[in-house]
Amino acid sequence: MKTATLIARVLLGLIFLLFGLNFFFPFIPMAQPKMSDAATAFSGGLFGSGYFFQYMKVLEILSGLALLVNRFTAFFLLVLLPISLNIFLFHAVLAPSGVPIGAGVILLNLFLCVAYFKYYKQVFTFEPKI
């Protein structure tokens, strides 16, 4: 289990670090597949806000680095969870050609959340005592 967790953590960290950096410094050529009108509108809205993609990519870079150096890992897995879910849902609903990528990202994130569950256990206390 330790080896699988290590591999998943490094893989997820590399994915988010590399693709986050690629947004600011395009070093991986990425051909955009034909997207539906809804997918184009959704992406256009996020880009059009003027801040959202930059904010998200900075979070991806910081989270990827944290996963790679194994610091605050449980916290950054939670930071990445809504981003991973959105990647998966975007591809599942709006751009089906990318479903395998989205499924891989969300499965890695969920696997790691389960592996690090002992750090989340106290959050699920039914009746907290102060």
Secondary structure as GFF3:
##gff-version 3
##sequence-region A 1 130
A	DSSP	alpha_helix	2	24	.	.	.	ID=ss1
A	DSSP	alpha_helix	37	48	.	.	.	ID=ss2
A	DSSP	alpha_helix	52	69	.	.	.	ID=ss3
A	DSSP	alpha_helix	73	89	.	.	.	ID=ss4
A	DSSP	pi_helix	90	94	.	.	.	ID=ss5
A	DSSP	three_ten_helix	96	98	.	.	.	ID=ss6
A	DSSP	alpha_helix	99	115	.	.	.	ID=ss7
A	DSSP	three_ten_helix	117	119	.	.	.	ID=ss8
A	DSSP	three_ten_helix	121	124	.	.	.	ID=ss9
###
